[in-house]
Amino acid sequence: MRTDSSPGNLPAREHLPAGDAGTPVLDVVIPVYNEEKDLQPCVRRLHEHLARTFPYAFRITIADNASTDTTPQVAARLEAELPEVTSFRLEQKGRGRALRTVWSASDAPVLAYMDVDLSTDLNALLPLVAPLISGHSDLAIGSRLSRSSRVVRGPKREFISRAYNLILRGSLQARFSDAQCGFKAIRRDVAQVLLPLVEDTGWFFDTEMLVLAERAGLRIHEVPVDWVDDPDSTVHIVKTATDDLKGVWRVGRALATGSLPLDRIARPFGDDPRDREIQDVPRGLARQLVGFCVVGALSTLFYLLLYSGFRPFMGSQFANALALLVSAIANTAANRRLTFGVRGRDRAVRHQAQGLVVFGIGLALTSGSLAALNTATSSPSHSTELAVLIAANLAATVLRFLLFRAWVFPDRRDGAPEPSTVVAHNLSHNLSHNLSRDPASPTYGTAPSPTYATAPSPYVTTPYSPSQFRAGDAADRTWGDATTQLQPVRPHDHDSRNAR
């Protein structure tokens, strides 16, 4: 997908290379609020499982959401006893706020989180993060709604979970199966670009993150999990559901109005086969043809409705010209956004002007067809006029697509300069060359060094300031290098404690 500007595009997705041995590969965050009873057994069980089965260095981070009981003291004892455990205290509640703060401050290239009750079987943890380490995927989620998942929970929570996912599919066109499972992971370089776009600080945080990632074209890996519901869960179902519905409305409105800058992360990671140079196969042609046909069919229907509405009040030529003008403006705007993936206001007026030129060609074809029909018969029927116009529009549509692709919305790969930029460069180069030949010029006798005023590449990564999206005491920490050494620590093993 091409955009007018793409500040902060993601780098190529790669298998995490070797780096500093002391940096953990995985940082598992456990957000807690008043969990003095369950925190210690949870952390010890998770630590034991990772120490025996996870082949890379790891860290467990306890994110305390302003607990008012002895949870901070329990977290401090665990941090002192277990070298891979750290704790972080936030003075404000909110699971999303806790995840944003810790993930923003972490130096691990793979970031994950799970609920303190460990309802998810821990044997799914390595399958969850492996696609992120290998570079295959950008995010990974556990799914309780997969056919191969084994879930033990009451009918009330089952109904709420499935109803919520139906709402996401119907309103936000989400394709992932389980938004609420507290078992997710994300690559740190993806989080660095994605987190500034996520507004929610509560339970809707990860749902919003998944929706934006999916809309931006990132790859989400789903892992079927075994899940046993915690009957003592402190989650307030009604309040959480209300907040989630408010979040769905907010995100849906932002997506509909285009206020979210998803073009920052619109290009998926990695070796996208759509980017490969294949001889005699124009890039993106199939997708553009499908989009153009859909837009063309809708605009043709719109044009015919306009013509039928204008025809009783004016002659056929005037009705045709007016209907074609209105539909052409709408057609250019739709093709600009949907078919050729151009967003933003940059060159929008120019594109509309070029679209009007294409409209003039279509007008000549359709008007010529009507003139020929009127020459052949003095009073053609309305159905005959429509049939002639449809045939003429089909011919104009083919020509319109070719002109749109080659002239109005040309595919400039990897920041290739526009013709006007090339002309400016040539003028600058010639001027520098002439000055160097002038004895009065200070550059006389020196070889000119032309400056290429090329357009910015849409694939250049622009770093974000961490202060844009950090919260709490982690605001002064910086993002480190995304690469780290993957040092095998211990061989794989099976955790008998997780057997169902």
DRENFIKE-771342 format. One record per residue (C-alpha): residue in three letters; z negated, x negated, y. Coordinates in steps of 0.5 Angstrom, whole numbers, plus 500, padded with zeros to 3 digits. Layout:
BEGIN
+--------+-----+-----+-----+
! residu !  pz !  px !  py !
+--------+-----+-----+-----+
!    ALA !   Z !   X !   Y !
...
+--------+-----+-----+-----+
This chain:
BEGIN
+--------+-----+-----+-----+
! residu !  pz !  px !  py !
+--------+-----+-----+-----+
!    MET ! 500 ! 500 ! 500 !
!    ARG ! 502 ! 497 ! 507 !
!    THR ! 498 ! 498 ! 513 !
!    ASP ! 499 ! 497 ! 520 !
!    SER ! 493 ! 492 ! 520 !
!    SER ! 488 ! 491 ! 515 !
!    PRO ! 482 ! 487 ! 517 !
!    GLY ! 477 ! 484 ! 512 !
!    ASN ! 482 ! 485 ! 506 !
!    LEU ! 479 ! 483 ! 499 !
!    PRO ! 481 ! 477 ! 496 !
!    ALA ! 484 ! 476 ! 489 !
!    ARG ! 479 ! 478 ! 483 !
!    GLU ! 478 ! 472 ! 479 !
!    HIS ! 473 ! 470 ! 473 !
!    LEU ! 467 ! 468 ! 477 !
!    PRO ! 468 ! 460 ! 477 !
!    ALA ! 463 ! 455 ! 476 !
!    GLY ! 458 ! 453 ! 482 !
!    ASP ! 451 ! 451 ! 483 !
!    ALA ! 447 ! 452 ! 476 !
!    GLY ! 441 ! 454 ! 480 !
!    THR ! 444 ! 461 ! 482 !
!    PRO ! 443 ! 467 ! 478 !
!    VAL ! 450 ! 470 ! 476 !
!    LEU ! 446 ! 477 ! 475 !
!    ASP ! 441 ! 480 ! 480 !
!    VAL ! 438 ! 487 ! 477 !
!    VAL ! 435 ! 491 ! 483 !
!    ILE ! 429 ! 496 ! 481 !
!    PRO ! 428 ! 501 ! 487 !
!    VAL ! 421 ! 503 ! 486 !
!    TYR ! 416 ! 508 ! 490 !
!    ASN ! 409 ! 509 ! 488 !
!    GLU ! 410 ! 506 ! 481 !
!    GLU ! 404 ! 503 ! 479 !
!    LYS ! 404 ! 505 ! 472 !
!    ASP ! 411 ! 504 ! 470 !
!    LEU ! 413 ! 498 ! 474 !
!    GLN ! 410 ! 493 ! 469 !
!    PRO ! 412 ! 495 ! 462 !
!    CYS ! 419 ! 496 ! 465 !
!    VAL ! 420 ! 489 ! 468 !
!    ARG ! 417 ! 486 ! 462 !
!    ARG ! 421 ! 490 ! 458 !
!    LEU ! 428 ! 488 ! 462 !
!    HIS ! 426 ! 481 ! 463 !
!    GLU ! 425 ! 480 ! 455 !
!    HIS ! 431 ! 483 ! 454 !
!    LEU ! 435 ! 479 ! 459 !
!    ALA ! 432 ! 473 ! 457 !
!    ARG ! 434 ! 474 ! 449 !
!    THR ! 441 ! 477 ! 450 !
!    PHE ! 444 ! 475 ! 457 !
!    PRO ! 448 ! 469 ! 456 !
!    TYR ! 448 ! 467 ! 464 !
!    ALA ! 442 ! 466 ! 469 !
!    PHE ! 439 ! 472 ! 472 !
!    ARG ! 434 ! 475 ! 477 !
!    ILE ! 430 ! 481 ! 477 !
!    THR ! 429 ! 484 ! 484 !
!    ILE ! 423 ! 489 ! 485 !
!    ALA ! 425 ! 493 ! 491 !
!    ASP ! 419 ! 497 ! 494 !
!    ASN ! 420 ! 503 ! 498 !
!    ALA ! 414 ! 503 ! 502 !
!    SER ! 409 ! 505 ! 496 !
!    THR ! 402 ! 507 ! 498 !
!    ASP ! 399 ! 506 ! 492 !
!    THR ! 398 ! 499 ! 488 !
!    THR ! 405 ! 498 ! 487 !
!    PRO ! 406 ! 492 ! 492 !
!    GLN ! 400 ! 488 ! 488 !
!    VAL ! 403 ! 490 ! 481 !
!    ALA ! 410 ! 487 ! 484 !
!    ALA ! 407 ! 481 ! 487 !
!    ARG ! 403 ! 479 ! 480 !
!    LEU ! 410 ! 480 ! 476 !
!    GLU ! 413 ! 475 ! 481 !
!    ALA ! 408 ! 470 ! 480 !
!    GLU ! 408 ! 470 ! 472 !
!    LEU ! 415 ! 471 ! 471 !
!    PRO ! 420 ! 466 ! 475 !
!    GLU ! 426 ! 470 ! 474 !
!    VAL ! 422 ! 476 ! 478 !
!    THR ! 422 ! 477 ! 485 !
!    SER ! 419 ! 483 ! 490 !
!    PHE ! 422 ! 485 ! 496 !
!    ARG ! 418 ! 490 ! 501 !
!    LEU ! 421 ! 495 ! 505 !
!    GLU ! 417 ! 499 ! 510 !
!    GLN ! 422 ! 505 ! 510 !
!    LYS ! 423 ! 510 ! 504 !
!    GLY ! 430 ! 511 ! 501 !
!    ARG ! 434 ! 508 ! 495 !
!    GLY ! 440 ! 507 ! 498 !
!    ARG ! 436 ! 503 ! 504 !
!    ALA ! 433 ! 499 ! 498 !
!    LEU ! 440 ! 497 ! 495 !
!    ARG ! 443 ! 496 ! 501 !
!    THR ! 438 ! 491 ! 503 !
!    VAL ! 437 ! 487 ! 497 !
!    TRP ! 444 ! 487 ! 495 !
!    SER ! 446 ! 484 ! 502 !
!    ALA ! 441 ! 479 ! 502 !
!    SER ! 442 ! 477 ! 495 !
!    ASP ! 446 ! 470 ! 493 !
!    ALA ! 448 ! 473 ! 486 !
!    PRO ! 456 ! 474 ! 485 !
!    VAL ! 454 ! 481 ! 481 !
!    LEU ! 449 ! 486 ! 483 !
!    ALA ! 446 ! 491 ! 479 !
!    TYR ! 441 ! 497 ! 479 !
!    MET ! 437 ! 501 ! 474 !
!    ASP ! 432 ! 506 ! 475 !
!    VAL ! 424 ! 504 ! 473 !
!    ASP ! 424 ! 509 ! 468 !
!    LEU ! 429 ! 505 ! 464 !
!    SER ! 432 ! 511 ! 461 !
!    THR ! 438 ! 508 ! 460 !
!    ASP ! 439 ! 504 ! 453 !
!    LEU ! 439 ! 496 ! 455 !
!    ASN ! 444 ! 494 ! 450 !
!    ALA ! 449 ! 497 ! 455 !
!    LEU ! 447 ! 492 ! 461 !
!    LEU ! 452 ! 487 ! 458 !
!    PRO ! 458 ! 491 ! 457 !
!    LEU ! 456 ! 494 ! 464 !
!    VAL ! 457 ! 487 ! 468 !
!    ALA ! 462 ! 483 ! 463 !
!    PRO ! 468 ! 487 ! 466 !
!    LEU ! 465 ! 484 ! 473 !
!    ILE ! 464 ! 477 ! 471 !
!    SER ! 471 ! 477 ! 468 !
!    GLY ! 474 ! 479 ! 474 !
!    HIS ! 477 ! 486 ! 471 !
!    SER ! 474 ! 491 ! 475 !
!    ASP ! 470 ! 491 ! 482 !
!    LEU ! 465 ! 496 ! 480 !
!    ALA ! 462 ! 499 ! 474 !
!    ILE ! 458 ! 505 ! 472 !
!    GLY ! 454 ! 508 ! 466 !
!    SER ! 456 ! 515 ! 464 !
!    ARG ! 452 ! 520 ! 460 !
!    LEU ! 458 ! 525 ! 460 !
!    SER ! 462 ! 521 ! 456 !
!    ARG ! 464 ! 524 ! 449 !
!    SER ! 461 ! 517 ! 446 !
!    SER ! 455 ! 518 ! 450 !
!    ARG ! 448 ! 520 ! 446 !
!    VAL ! 444 ! 523 ! 451 !
!    VAL ! 437 ! 527 ! 450 !
!    ARG ! 435 ! 531 ! 456 !
!    GLY ! 433 ! 538 ! 458 !
!    PRO ! 439 ! 544 ! 459 !
!    LYS ! 437 ! 544 ! 466 !
!    ARG ! 438 ! 537 ! 468 !
!    GLU ! 444 ! 537 ! 464 !
!    PHE ! 447 ! 543 ! 468 !
!    ILE ! 445 ! 540 ! 475 !
!    SER ! 449 ! 534 ! 473 !
!    ARG ! 455 ! 537 ! 470 !
!    ALA ! 455 ! 542 ! 476 !
!    TYR ! 455 ! 536 ! 481 !
!    ASN ! 460 ! 532 ! 478 !
!    LEU ! 465 ! 539 ! 478 !
!    ILE ! 463 ! 539 ! 485 !
!    LEU ! 465 ! 532 ! 487 !
!    ARG ! 472 ! 533 ! 483 !
!    GLY ! 473 ! 539 ! 486 !
!    SER ! 472 ! 537 ! 493 !
!    LEU ! 473 ! 530 ! 494 !
!    GLN ! 478 ! 529 ! 488 !
!    ALA ! 473 ! 524 ! 484 !
!    ARG ! 475 ! 522 ! 478 !
!    PHE ! 469 ! 518 ! 475 !
!    SER ! 465 ! 522 ! 470 !
!    ASP ! 458 ! 521 ! 472 !
!    ALA ! 456 ! 519 ! 479 !
!    GLN ! 448 ! 520 ! 479 !
!    CYS ! 447 ! 515 ! 473 !
!    GLY ! 442 ! 510 ! 475 !
!    PHE ! 445 ! 504 ! 472 !
!    LYS ! 451 ! 501 ! 476 !
!    ALA ! 454 ! 494 ! 478 !
!    ILE ! 458 ! 492 ! 483 !
!    ARG ! 461 ! 485 ! 485 !
!    ARG ! 458 ! 482 ! 491 !
!    ASP ! 464 ! 480 ! 494 !
!    VAL ! 466 ! 488 ! 494 !
!    ALA ! 459 ! 490 ! 496 !
!    GLN ! 460 ! 485 ! 502 !
!    VAL ! 466 ! 489 ! 505 !
!    LEU ! 464 ! 496 ! 502 !
!    LEU ! 457 ! 497 ! 504 !
!    PRO ! 458 ! 497 ! 511 !
!    LEU ! 462 ! 504 ! 510 !
!    VAL ! 457 ! 507 ! 506 !
!    GLU ! 452 ! 511 ! 511 !
!    ASP ! 447 ! 514 ! 506 !
!    THR ! 440 ! 511 ! 505 !
!    GLY ! 438 ! 516 ! 500 !
!    TRP ! 440 ! 518 ! 493 !
!    PHE ! 447 ! 520 ! 495 !
!    PHE ! 448 ! 512 ! 497 !
!    ASP ! 451 ! 510 ! 490 !
!    THR ! 456 ! 517 ! 490 !
!    GLU ! 458 ! 515 ! 497 !
!    MET ! 460 ! 508 ! 495 !
!    LEU ! 464 ! 510 ! 489 !
!    VAL ! 468 ! 515 ! 492 !
!    LEU ! 470 ! 510 ! 498 !
!    ALA ! 471 ! 505 ! 492 !
!    GLU ! 476 ! 510 ! 488 !
!    ARG ! 479 ! 512 ! 495 !
!    ALA ! 481 ! 505 ! 497 !
!    GLY ! 484 ! 503 ! 490 !
!    LEU ! 478 ! 499 ! 487 !
!    ARG ! 477 ! 499 ! 479 !
!    ILE ! 471 ! 503 ! 477 !
!    HIS ! 469 ! 501 ! 469 !
!    GLU ! 465 ! 506 ! 466 !
!    VAL ! 461 ! 505 ! 460 !
!    PRO ! 458 ! 510 ! 455 !
!    VAL ! 450 ! 510 ! 455 !
!    ASP ! 445 ! 512 ! 451 !
!    TRP ! 440 ! 516 ! 455 !
!    VAL ! 433 ! 519 ! 454 !
!    ASP ! 431 ! 523 ! 460 !
!    ASP ! 424 ! 521 ! 463 !
!    PRO ! 420 ! 528 ! 463 !
!    ASP ! 415 ! 525 ! 468 !
!    SER ! 421 ! 523 ! 473 !
!    THR ! 418 ! 524 ! 481 !
!    VAL ! 425 ! 526 ! 483 !
!    HIS ! 425 ! 533 ! 487 !
!    ILE ! 431 ! 536 ! 484 !
!    VAL ! 432 ! 541 ! 490 !
!    LYS ! 432 ! 537 ! 496 !
!    THR ! 436 ! 531 ! 492 !
!    ALA ! 441 ! 537 ! 491 !
!    THR ! 441 ! 539 ! 498 !
!    ASP ! 442 ! 532 ! 501 !
!    ASP ! 447 ! 531 ! 496 !
!    LEU ! 451 ! 537 ! 498 !
!    LYS ! 450 ! 535 ! 505 !
!    GLY ! 453 ! 528 ! 504 !
!    VAL ! 459 ! 531 ! 500 !
!    TRP ! 461 ! 535 ! 506 !
!    ARG ! 460 ! 529 ! 511 !
!    VAL ! 464 ! 524 ! 506 !
!    GLY ! 470 ! 530 ! 505 !
!    ARG ! 470 ! 531 ! 513 !
!    ALA ! 471 ! 524 ! 514 !
!    LEU ! 476 ! 523 ! 509 !
!    ALA ! 480 ! 529 ! 511 !
!    THR ! 480 ! 526 ! 519 !
!    GLY ! 482 ! 519 ! 517 !
!    SER ! 476 ! 516 ! 520 !
!    LEU ! 474 ! 512 ! 515 !
!    PRO ! 477 ! 505 ! 515 !
!    LEU ! 479 ! 505 ! 508 !
!    ASP ! 485 ! 500 ! 510 !
!    ARG ! 480 ! 494 ! 510 !
!    ILE ! 480 ! 495 ! 502 !
!    ALA ! 486 ! 499 ! 500 !
!    ARG ! 489 ! 493 ! 496 !
!    PRO ! 486 ! 492 ! 489 !
!    PHE ! 483 ! 486 ! 487 !
!    GLY ! 487 ! 481 ! 482 !
!    ASP ! 494 ! 480 ! 480 !
!    ASP ! 497 ! 487 ! 482 !
!    PRO ! 503 ! 488 ! 478 !
!    ARG ! 506 ! 492 ! 484 !
!    ASP ! 506 ! 485 ! 488 !
!    ARG ! 510 ! 481 ! 483 !
!    GLU ! 517 ! 479 ! 486 !
!    ILE ! 522 ! 482 ! 480 !
!    GLN ! 529 ! 481 ! 482 !
!    ASP ! 533 ! 487 ! 483 !
!    VAL ! 527 ! 492 ! 483 !
!    PRO ! 524 ! 494 ! 490 !
!    ARG ! 517 ! 494 ! 491 !
!    GLY ! 514 ! 501 ! 491 !
!    LEU ! 520 ! 504 ! 490 !
!    ALA ! 518 ! 509 ! 485 !
!    ARG ! 512 ! 511 ! 488 !
!    GLN ! 515 ! 512 ! 495 !
!    LEU ! 521 ! 516 ! 492 !
!    VAL ! 516 ! 521 ! 489 !
!    GLY ! 512 ! 521 ! 495 !
!    PHE ! 518 ! 522 ! 499 !
!    CYS ! 521 ! 528 ! 495 !
!    VAL ! 514 ! 532 ! 495 !
!    VAL ! 514 ! 531 ! 503 !
!    GLY ! 521 ! 533 ! 503 !
!    ALA ! 521 ! 539 ! 499 !
!    LEU ! 515 ! 541 ! 503 !
!    SER ! 519 ! 540 ! 510 !
!    THR ! 525 ! 543 ! 507 !
!    LEU ! 521 ! 550 ! 506 !
!    PHE ! 518 ! 549 ! 513 !
!    TYR ! 525 ! 548 ! 516 !
!    LEU ! 527 ! 554 ! 512 !
!    LEU ! 521 ! 558 ! 514 !
!    LEU ! 522 ! 556 ! 522 !
!    TYR ! 530 ! 557 ! 521 !
!    SER ! 529 ! 564 ! 519 !
!    GLY ! 524 ! 566 ! 524 !
!    PHE ! 528 ! 563 ! 530 !
!    ARG ! 535 ! 566 ! 527 !
!    PRO ! 533 ! 573 ! 530 !
!    PHE ! 532 ! 571 ! 537 !
!    MET ! 538 ! 566 ! 538 !
!    GLY ! 544 ! 563 ! 535 !
!    SER ! 545 ! 560 ! 528 !
!    GLN ! 546 ! 553 ! 532 !
!    PHE ! 540 ! 553 ! 536 !
!    ALA ! 536 ! 556 ! 531 !
!    ASN ! 538 ! 550 ! 526 !
!    ALA ! 537 ! 545 ! 532 !
!    LEU ! 530 ! 547 ! 534 !
!    ALA ! 527 ! 548 ! 526 !
!    LEU ! 530 ! 541 ! 525 !
!    LEU ! 527 ! 538 ! 531 !
!    VAL ! 520 ! 541 ! 529 !
!    SER ! 520 ! 540 ! 522 !
!    ALA ! 523 ! 533 ! 523 !
!    ILE ! 517 ! 531 ! 527 !
!    ALA ! 512 ! 533 ! 522 !
!    ASN ! 516 ! 530 ! 516 !
!    THR ! 516 ! 523 ! 520 !
!    ALA ! 509 ! 524 ! 521 !
!    ALA ! 508 ! 526 ! 513 !
!    ASN ! 512 ! 520 ! 511 !
!    ARG ! 509 ! 515 ! 515 !
!    ARG ! 502 ! 516 ! 512 !
!    LEU ! 503 ! 519 ! 505 !
!    THR ! 510 ! 515 ! 503 !
!    PHE ! 510 ! 509 ! 506 !
!    GLY ! 502 ! 508 ! 507 !
!    VAL ! 502 ! 506 ! 515 !
!    ARG ! 496 ! 508 ! 518 !
!    GLY ! 493 ! 508 ! 525 !
!    ARG ! 497 ! 509 ! 532 !
!    ASP ! 500 ! 502 ! 532 !
!    ARG ! 508 ! 504 ! 533 !
!    ALA ! 507 ! 511 ! 532 !
!    VAL ! 511 ! 513 ! 538 !
!    ARG ! 516 ! 508 ! 536 !
!    HIS ! 516 ! 511 ! 529 !
!    GLN ! 517 ! 518 ! 532 !
!    ALA ! 523 ! 516 ! 536 !
!    GLN ! 526 ! 512 ! 530 !
!    GLY ! 525 ! 519 ! 526 !
!    LEU ! 529 ! 523 ! 532 !
!    VAL ! 535 ! 518 ! 531 !
!    VAL ! 535 ! 520 ! 523 !
!    PHE ! 534 ! 527 ! 525 !
!    GLY ! 540 ! 527 ! 530 !
!    ILE ! 544 ! 524 ! 524 !
!    GLY ! 541 ! 530 ! 520 !
!    LEU ! 543 ! 535 ! 525 !
!    ALA ! 550 ! 533 ! 525 !
!    LEU ! 550 ! 534 ! 518 !
!    THR ! 547 ! 541 ! 518 !
!    SER ! 551 ! 543 ! 524 !
!    GLY ! 557 ! 540 ! 522 !
!    SER ! 556 ! 544 ! 515 !
!    LEU ! 555 ! 551 ! 519 !
!    ALA ! 561 ! 550 ! 524 !
!    ALA ! 565 ! 549 ! 518 !
!    LEU ! 562 ! 555 ! 515 !
!    ASN ! 563 ! 559 ! 521 !
!    THR ! 571 ! 557 ! 521 !
!    ALA ! 572 ! 559 ! 514 !
!    THR ! 569 ! 566 ! 515 !
!    SER ! 567 ! 570 ! 522 !
!    SER ! 561 ! 573 ! 519 !
!    PRO ! 557 ! 569 ! 514 !
!    SER ! 551 ! 572 ! 510 !
!    HIS ! 544 ! 570 ! 511 !
!    SER ! 544 ! 568 ! 504 !
!    THR ! 550 ! 564 ! 505 !
!    GLU ! 548 ! 560 ! 511 !
!    LEU ! 542 ! 558 ! 507 !
!    ALA ! 546 ! 556 ! 501 !
!    VAL ! 550 ! 551 ! 506 !
!    LEU ! 544 ! 549 ! 510 !
!    ILE ! 540 ! 547 ! 503 !
!    ALA ! 546 ! 543 ! 501 !
!    ALA ! 547 ! 539 ! 507 !
!    ASN ! 540 ! 538 ! 507 !
!    LEU ! 540 ! 535 ! 500 !
!    ALA ! 545 ! 530 ! 503 !
!    ALA ! 541 ! 528 ! 509 !
!    THR ! 535 ! 527 ! 505 !
!    VAL ! 538 ! 522 ! 501 !
!    LEU ! 540 ! 518 ! 508 !
!    ARG ! 534 ! 520 ! 511 !
!    PHE ! 530 ! 516 ! 505 !
!    LEU ! 535 ! 510 ! 506 !
!    LEU ! 534 ! 509 ! 513 !
!    PHE ! 526 ! 511 ! 513 !
!    ARG ! 525 ! 505 ! 508 !
!    ALA ! 530 ! 500 ! 511 !
!    TRP ! 529 ! 501 ! 518 !
!    VAL ! 524 ! 506 ! 520 !
!    PHE ! 518 ! 503 ! 516 !
!    PRO ! 521 ! 497 ! 513 !
!    ASP ! 517 ! 493 ! 508 !
!    ARG ! 514 ! 487 ! 511 !
!    ARG ! 511 ! 483 ! 506 !
!    ASP ! 505 ! 478 ! 507 !
!    GLY ! 505 ! 478 ! 514 !
!    ALA ! 513 ! 477 ! 515 !
!    PRO ! 514 ! 477 ! 523 !
!    GLU ! 518 ! 483 ! 526 !
!    PRO ! 525 ! 481 ! 529 !
!    SER ! 522 ! 481 ! 536 !
!    THR ! 517 ! 476 ! 534 !
!    VAL ! 523 ! 472 ! 531 !
!    VAL ! 527 ! 472 ! 537 !
!    ALA ! 521 ! 470 ! 541 !
!    HIS ! 520 ! 464 ! 537 !
!    ASN ! 527 ! 462 ! 538 !
!    LEU ! 526 ! 463 ! 545 !
!    SER ! 520 ! 459 ! 545 !
!    HIS ! 523 ! 454 ! 541 !
!    ASN ! 529 ! 453 ! 545 !
!    LEU ! 525 ! 452 ! 551 !
!    SER ! 521 ! 447 ! 549 !
!    HIS ! 527 ! 443 ! 546 !
!    ASN ! 530 ! 444 ! 553 !
!    LEU ! 524 ! 441 ! 556 !
!    SER ! 523 ! 435 ! 552 !
!    ARG ! 530 ! 433 ! 554 !
!    ASP ! 529 ! 434 ! 561 !
!    PRO ! 527 ! 427 ! 564 !
!    ALA ! 522 ! 430 ! 569 !
!    SER ! 519 ! 433 ! 564 !
!    PRO ! 512 ! 430 ! 561 !
!    THR ! 515 ! 432 ! 554 !
!    TYR ! 521 ! 428 ! 555 !
!    GLY ! 522 ! 423 ! 549 !
!    THR ! 518 ! 427 ! 544 !
!    ALA ! 520 ! 432 ! 539 !
!    PRO ! 518 ! 439 ! 540 !
!    SER ! 513 ! 442 ! 536 !
!    PRO ! 515 ! 450 ! 536 !
!    THR ! 509 ! 455 ! 535 !
!    TYR ! 511 ! 461 ! 530 !
!    ALA ! 508 ! 467 ! 533 !
!    THR ! 508 ! 470 ! 526 !
!    ALA ! 505 ! 477 ! 525 !
!    PRO ! 498 ! 477 ! 522 !
!    SER ! 498 ! 477 ! 514 !
!    PRO ! 495 ! 484 ! 512 !
!    TYR ! 492 ! 480 ! 506 !
!    VAL ! 487 ! 475 ! 510 !
!    THR ! 480 ! 476 ! 509 !
!    THR ! 476 ! 477 ! 515 !
!    PRO ! 468 ! 476 ! 514 !
!    TYR ! 464 ! 482 ! 516 !
!    SER ! 457 ! 480 ! 520 !
!    PRO ! 451 ! 482 ! 515 !
!    SER ! 448 ! 485 ! 521 !
!    GLN ! 452 ! 491 ! 521 !
!    PHE ! 449 ! 494 ! 514 !
!    ARG ! 443 ! 490 ! 513 !
!    ALA ! 436 ! 493 ! 513 !
!    GLY ! 429 ! 491 ! 513 !
!    ASP ! 427 ! 484 ! 513 !
!    ALA ! 433 ! 481 ! 510 !
!    ALA ! 437 ! 482 ! 516 !
!    ASP ! 437 ! 475 ! 518 !
!    ARG ! 439 ! 472 ! 511 !
!    THR ! 447 ! 470 ! 510 !
!    TRP ! 452 ! 471 ! 505 !
!    GLY ! 453 ! 465 ! 500 !
!    ASP ! 458 ! 463 ! 496 !
!    ALA ! 461 ! 468 ! 492 !
!    THR ! 462 ! 463 ! 486 !
!    THR ! 457 ! 461 ! 482 !
!    GLN ! 456 ! 457 ! 475 !
!    LEU ! 456 ! 461 ! 469 !
!    GLN ! 451 ! 457 ! 465 !
!    PRO ! 450 ! 460 ! 458 !
!    VAL ! 442 ! 461 ! 457 !
!    ARG ! 441 ! 464 ! 450 !
!    PRO ! 445 ! 467 ! 445 !
!    HIS ! 447 ! 474 ! 444 !
!    ASP ! 441 ! 478 ! 440 !
!    HIS ! 440 ! 485 ! 439 !
!    ASP ! 434 ! 488 ! 442 !
!    SER ! 430 ! 492 ! 437 !
!    ARG ! 426 ! 496 ! 442 !
!    ASN ! 432 ! 499 ! 445 !
!    ALA ! 434 ! 502 ! 438 !
!    ARG ! 434 ! 510 ! 438 !
+--------+-----+-----+-----+
